[in-house]
Amino acid sequence: MPQPDSPAGTVTRETREVEALIIGSGLSGIGAAVRLREAGVHDLVVVEKADDLGGTWRDNTYPGCACDVPSALYSYSFAPNPEWTRAFAGQPEIRAYLRATADTYGITPLIRYGTEVTRAQWDPHLARWQVETSRDRYSARFLISAAGPWHEPLLPDIPGLADFPGEVFHSSRWRHDHDLTGAHVAVIGSGASAVQFVPAIQPRVARLHLFQRTAQWVLPKPDHPVPRAERWLMRHVPAAQRALRGAEYAALETLGLGFRHPALLRAVQRIGTLHLRAGVKDPVLRRALTPDYTLGCKRLLLSNSYYPALTRPNVTVHATAVRAVRGSRVIGADGSGADVDTIILGTGFHILDMPIARRVFDADGACLDDHWKGSPDAYLGTVVSGFPNAFVLLGPHLGTGHSSAYTVLEAQLDYMARAVRHFRSAGWTSMDVRPEVQAAFDAEVQQALPSTVYNAGGCSSYYLDGNGRNSFSWPWSTGRMRRRLAQFDAEAYTWSRRSHPSRTAECGGSVRIV
C-alpha cells in the first residue's frame, strides 16, 4: 500500500539492511557466500536476476557444452565431487554440482531470484552500499560483484543482421525450440563455444557454413568416461581425489610455464599441428585452419571432433570475417557468401566491458566504467580504489590461459575472507585501497606482461581491452597468485571506524595479518 507521505500512485519500499550483498549466483557468488559465512558474516543475501543459480553454466546449454578444464580441478577445493562421470564434465553435471554445493552449504535459501541490480552506490555518511534492485532495496556493509566475465553475450554489429528473415541466436541463448534438422546454418565465430557445438549440430543440418575470422589452436582433448571403480575410489579414499587434483594442477602449471616463456610452447604447438594434420587431409582446408600466431595467445581450445566435423561434405569453412547480411545471405569480407535460414553467433562475451561496471557507483556518482575508461583495473584483481568495502571476483589482471577459474576464485575468496575478518575485528566501518597502491600493482603487472604469450604471441584476443591494453591476464604462476592473495596488508588501505565518545573518527592503516 502507498505510504501516507508518498505521492499518489507510488509505493515506498523499505530498505533491508544486510552485512553483505552478493551480485550473482554462479560459481563466484556461491563460493563467496560460503566463505563469508565461514568468516562470520551470516546476514547476507545473494541477488540473482535469473530464475535459477549457475551463472555461465545455467546460461550455456548449447549442444556439446562441456568444460575444457579437468573435472577434478574444476570444483571448489572445500567441496570435492567424487561423482564426476567424465574426465571433462559436461554442462548438466557442472550445473548439478553447483546446485548441490549451494544446498549442502545452506546458500540456496539466501538467493533472491528474479532480482536484478539496477544501481549500487556508496554512501560515505552511512559507510554502506545503497543497492537498488528490480524488486527490493538494500543497504549493505559489503558489496561483492560475482557477475562474472562469461555472462553477457557479445553481439556483433553486422550490417543487415537485424533484418535477417530467419532465426538468429547467440550460443549462450540457445534456441532449443528451433529444430536444426535439415537447416542451412551459418555459424559466426570459431572460439571455445563453436568448437563444441559445431560437431554436435553438423550431423543434423543440411548445410553448415562456418565464418572464421581467425584460425584457432585446437589440441586433442584427453576426455574419457570415469569408470565406476574410480568413482568408488574417489568416494571412499578422499586422499586419492586430492592426489588427482594435485596432479592435474601440476600438469596445468607446467603448461603455464610456457605461457610465460613462449619459446617453451613449441613442443605443445607441434602437438596442435599434428592434431590438425591428422584430422584434416585437404591441404587447402588445413591451410585455412592453421593459425598464424603462437599457441596460447588466444584461449587454448580442446576437441577431438571439431576438425573431423569441418571435413564433412555438408560443411564449408569461410576463412573470413562477416561483412554484412543481405536478406538470407551472409556475406564474408572476402566476397564469399552463403544463403542460410539460421545464424548462430559464437561471438563470445563482454569479458572486459562487463555491464555490471555501469551499475556500480562511487560516492560522487561516477560508475566503475567511468573510472576504468575502457581499461579495467583492480588491486590484486579484487578491490578498486574509490569503491570502499567492495570486492570484484574473477576481476581484472587475474585471467590465465591454462588453469581453472576455481583456482583464481579461491585465491580471491581467501583474500576477501581475511579482509573481512580484519575489518570486523578492528572495528572498521570502511576500507578503501589506496590509489597509489593500486597504480603500483597495475604497473607491476603491465611491466611483466610484454614477455608473455598473451602480449607477444602475435594475435588479437579478448585479453586486450578497447584501448589495446591487456587488462585480463595474470603474468605469473597461479602459485604466486595464491601466495600474493594469501596476505592482507592493512597498510594498503585507508580506513575509518566509529569514534568512541571521547574520540574522533580515525583513519589510516598499520596492521598486516597473514
N, C-alpha and C positions, 0 to 999 in steps of 0.2 A: 504494500500500500504506500502511496505517496506520504512523505513526512509533512507535518503541518507547515513547516517553514520552507517547503520546496515549491518551486514554480509549478503551476498546474501542468499535469500530464507527465511530470518527471518522477523518477524513483531514486531516492538516495540510498546507495549501497553502503553497508557498514564495512569498515576496513578491518580485516583479520590480521592480528599481529602474530608473526611466526619468527622463530630464531633463524631459520634458513629456508630459502625458496630455490628449488632446482628447476631449471627450464629443460624439459626433455626427459623421456623415459626410455632411451636407448641404453646401450651398454655403459655409456658415461654417466647418465643420470642414475641408473640403478646402482652402479658402483659408488657414486658419490653419496647416495643415501645410506648405503651400508657403512661406509667409512665415517660419515658424520655421526651416525648413531654410536659407533664404537668410540668416537671422540667425545661423547657425552651430549650430543645435540639430538634431542628427541622431539622437539617441537619443530617439525619441518614438513614441508609439502613439496610434492613433485607435480608440476603442471605440464600437461601434455595436450597438444592441440588435436591430436588424432583420437580415435576411439579405442586404441589398444597400445600396449607398450611394444618396444622392439626397435625403434629407430629405423636405421637403414635396412635392417633385416625384417622389418614389418613392411616397408615400402617396396623393396625389391623382391618381386615374386615372379620374375620372368623365367621362362623355361631354362633349366640348366643352372640356375643361380646357386652358387656354392662359394665357399671360402677358398682363397689361394694361400692361406697360412695353415700349417698342420693343426689338426683339431686339438691335440693335447696342449698346444701353446695358445690356441685361440679360446681362452677361457680365463676367468678370474683365478688367481693363484689360491685364493681363500675358498673357492668353490669348484674344485676339480670335478670333471664329469667322466666317470669310467664307462659310460654307456654310448660313447660315440660309435656309430656303425661304419664310418668310413675314416680313412686317414685324413681326408679333407672334407669336413662336414658340409652338407647341403643346407640351403636356407631354412627348410622346415625344422631341421634338428637344432640349428642355432637359435631360431626364434623360440622353440620349445625350451631350450636351455635357459634363455633369458627369463622366460615366464617362470620356470621352476626356481631359479635363483631368487627372483623377486618374491615369490611365495615363501620360500624357505627362510629368508631373512626378514620377513614381515614388511616388505616395501610396498607390496601391491595395495594395501588399504590406504597408503599415503598418496597415491596417484589420483589427480583430478583430471579425468579425461574430458575432451571437448573444451579445453581451457587454453586459449592461445594468448600469449603475452603480446599486448599491443604497445605498451610503453613501460619502461622501468627507469626511474630517475633517482639519483642520490639526493637525499635531504640532509644537508650538513648540520642543521639545527637539531634534528632528531637522531642524527647518525644512523639512519636507516634507509633502506631502499623502498621507495614507494612504487608499487607494481600494479599496473592496470592490466586486466585480462579481459577476454571476451565474456567472462561470466562473473568474476569476483575481483575484489580489490584487496591487496595485501600490503603489509608493512613488514619488511624482513631485515634482520640484522645482517645476514649474509645472502649474497646472490651468487648462484653457481650456474653458469651458462654451459649446458650439456647438449646444446642443439646439434653439434657435430658438423663436420665439413662435408659429409657424404649424404646430404639430406635434400637440399633444394635442387631440382633438376635444372641444368643449363640448357636453355632452348636457343638454338641458333637463329640468327637474324638473316634468313634467306629470303630474297625477294620472291614473292608468289606463294610462299609456303602456306600462308593463312588462307589462300583461295583454292588450295588443293581440294578436289571434289571427293576424294576417298578418305580413308581413315589415317589419322596421324596421331602417334602417341610416343612418349618417352619410355625407355626401357624400365624406368623406375615407377612408371604409372601404367603398367602393362594392362592391355585391354583383353582380359580373359574371355570376354563375351564376343570378341571378334574372331571368328573362325578363319585361320590362315590356310586351311586346306584348299589347295588349288589357287591360292592368291599369287599375285605378282607384286613382289615386295622390294622396296628399296630400303636398305639399311645405311644410315648416315652415321659414320663413326666406326672405329675399329679398335676401341680400347678394351678395358677389362670386362665390361658387360657384354659387348658384342662378341668377344672371343668365346663367351659361354653360351649365349642364346643363338648365335648363328648356326652352330652344329645341331642344336636342338630343334630348330624350325626348318632347316634345309630339307629334310626328307618329306615334309608336308606341303611345302609351297610348290607352285608350278614354276616360278622363276624367282630368283633372288639376285638382286644387284647390290653389291657392297661398294659403297663410295668411301674410299680410304684416302684420307688426306696425307697420312704418314704411315709408313710400314712400322710394325711393332716387332720387338724381340719376343719370341714365344719359346719357352723352354718346355721339355717334357714334364708332365705332372705325375709325380710318384704316388698316385692315388690308388687305393685298393680297399675292398671291404675289410673291416676289422673282424677277425674270427671270434666266435663265441668264447673260445678258450682264453683269448687275450683279454676280452672284456671281463671274464670271470676273474682273471689275474688282477686287473686294474681295480675291480671292486674289493677284492679281499686282501690285496697287498698294496696299500697306498704308496709304499716306497717305490714300487715298480712304475707307477704313474709319474711320480716325481722324477724318477730317473729318465723316463721317456721325455718328459717336458724339458729337463735339463739338457738332454742330448739334442733335441730339436732346437732349443735356444742357442746352444753352442754352434750347431751347424749354420744357423742363420747369421750368427755373429761373425763366423768365419767368412761367409759371403759378404757381409757388411764391410769387412776389411778392404775388399776390392772396390767398394763404393767410395771409400776414402782415398784409395790408391788405384786409379783406374787401370793402370798397366797390368794389375793383377787379374783383371777381368777377362783377359784374352782367352784363357782356357774355358771360362764359362761361355764366352761369346762363341767359341768354337763349337760347343755343345749346341747352341742355338742354331748355328749354321748347318750342322749335320742334321738336326731335327727338321729344319726346313727342307733340306735336300732329300731326306728320307720320305717326307710327306708330300712333296710337290716335284714331280718329274719334269713337267713342262718348263723349259728354261725361260720362256717369256714370262709366265706367271711367277716363277721363282724370283726372277729379277724384280718384278713389281712388288714382291713381298719381302725383299731384302732391305733392311734398314740401312741408312747412311750415317748413323751416329753410334756412339759407344753404348753397349748394353748397360742399362741402369740409369741412363739419362732420363728416360721416361719410366713410368711404373712397369715393373717386371711382370710379365704375364706367363701363365702356365696352362697348357692344354695339350691333350693327346688327340683331340678330334677336330680342332679348328682347321689346320692345314688340309687334312683329307676332305673336309666339307667343301673347301674352296675349289677343289678339283672336280667336283661333281658336274655333270652336264648341265644341270639347271642353275648353275651359279656363274655369274660374271663379276669379276673384280675390276672396278674402275679406280685406277691409281690416281685419283684427283679429288680435290675438294668440290663441293657443290656450289655452282654459280647462281642457279635460280631454279624455280619450279614454275613451269608454264602449263597450266591445265593439269593433265595427268602425267606430264613428262618431267622427269628430274634431269637437269642439265648440269654436267660437270664443267669445271673450269677449263678442261682441255677440249671441250666441244662435244664429248661423248654424251649420250643420253639414254634414258630408259623410260618406257611407258609402264606405269605401275598403278595399282589400286590401293596400296598400303605403304605408308612411310613409317619406319621405326627409327627413332632418334636414339642413338647410343653415344650421346654427346657430353656425357659426364655431368658434373655438379658445380655449384657455386662453392668452390673449395676455399678460396682466399677472400672472396667478396661475400661473406656469409650474411644473409638477410637479417639475422638477429642483431648484427652490429648497427643497424639503422633503427633499432628499437630500445637500445640501452643508452641512457644519457647521463652526463656528469651533472654536477651541481649547477652549472651555468647554462644547461640546456643544449650542450654540444653532444652529439651522439658519438659512439665509438667509431663509426665510419668516418666522421669528421676528423677525429684525432688521427686516424690511420692514413687518411688521404691516399688510399689505394695500396698502401703497403702495411699490412697488419704487423703489429709488434707487441711483444709482451715479455716481461721479465721472467726468465725460465719458462717461457711459453705459457704462463699461468696467470699472472697478475699484470694489470695495466695501470700506469700512473694516472691519477685523476679519477679513478674509479675505485674508491675505497671498499674494502670488505667484499670484493667481487673476485671470482675465480673463473677462468676460461679453460675448459677441458678440451683436450686434443686441439690446442691452440697453435699460434704461430711458432715457427722455429723448431718444432719437435717432430716433424714428419721424418720417417725413414723409408727407404725403398726396399728394405729387406726383412723387417721384423714385424711383430704382432702389435696391433693397436692396443691390446691389453697391456703389453709391456710398457708402452708410453703412458697409458692411462693410469696404471697403478703407481708409477713414479710420481705423477701429479697428485694422485689421491693421498699418497704418503705426505707430500709437501703440504697439501691443504689441511690434512688432519693435524699435523704438527703446528701449523699456523693457528688453527682454531683453538687448539689446546692452550697454546701460549697466550693467545688473545684473551681467553676466558680466565686463565689463572692470574694474568697480570691485571685484570680488571679494565682492559681496554674497551673503548666504545667504537673506535675506528682505527684502521690501519691502511696506509696508502704507500705503495712502493715509491721511493724517491725517483724523480725523473732522471737524475744523473746515473743512478744505479741501472735503471732500465736501458738508458742510452749506452752505457758501458758494455752491458751484456749483448746488446744488438751489434755493437761494433766488433765484439769478440767473435760473434757468430759470422758476421759478414767477412771478417778477415780470414776465417778458416774455410769458407765455402769455395773460393775460386779453384782450389786444387781437387775438389771432389768431382765425381762424375755428374752430379746434379747440375753443376755450373760449367764444367769443362767437357761434357760429353758431346757437345755439338748439336743439340736439339732445342726445340721449344716445347715446354711442358707446363702442366698446371702447377709445378713448383714455383714458377715465375709469376709474379703478380702483374697487375696492369701497368706498373711502372718499369717492368723488366727486371725487377729485383726478386731474389729468392727469399720469400718470406715463409716458406713452408718447411725447409729441411733443417735437420739437426746434423752438423758436420762431423760428429764424433761417434763413438760407440754408444750403445744403449747402456752398457755398464757405467760409462762416465755419466750418462744422463741420470741413472738411478742414484749414483753417489752424489751428484750435484743437487738433486732434489730431495735427498735424504737429510739435508741440513736446512733448518730455518734460521735465518740470520735477522734478528730484530733490528739490527743497525741499518738494514736496507730500507727500513720503513720510517715514515713519520706516523706518529700515533697519538691518540688522545684517550683520556679516561675521565670518568666523572670526578669532579672535585669533592674533597671532603669539606665539612662545614667551615673549617678554618683555612682551607687552601684553595688556590685557583686551579683551573684545569691545567693538566700537564701535557707536554708533548715531547717527542724525541724518540730515543731508542738506543739501548746499550746492551741488551741481553741476547746471547746466542745459545740456542739449545739444539741438541743433536739427538 
